[in-house]
């Protein structure tokens, strides 16, 4: 194994894989890199959407990926586009993705059609989904919740009744 680093180098002096792994290992950055695997160059706004983060947050992640040599940016008109720094980065990501899949580490990005989210979810500060609708209907049916006002006007006031 010494042949990899030379006789005068120790493993401590070798490649810093921890830095690259940390860059790739952050979920938002992993989503950014995965989005760029299509080969298309994307704007920061598009990357934010793909990563599920805000536009201001994506800039910090993009800066780290640029500094780490994993992506490159280019200006085109008034937009700045980002893409993988080369085929070696794509190959690295493919190997990691293949290994993760072979170990059963598959990511899911839940959305509105996801059965678990349709069943029950929290939306802002209220219960939503099918469970939320059932609870609401049950409270109305049992008169624990009474609709006060014109339901068609959009101005609804709910009164809880406890006995």
ABEGO torsion letter per residue (X at the ends): XAAAAEAABBAAABBBAAAAAAAAABAAAAAAAAAAAAGBBBBAAAAAAAAGBBAAAAAAAAAAAAAAGABBBBBBEABBBBBBAEAAAAAAAAAAAAAAAAAGBBBBBBBAABAAAAABBBBEABBBEAAAAAAAAAAAAAGABBBBEBAAAGBBBBBBBBX
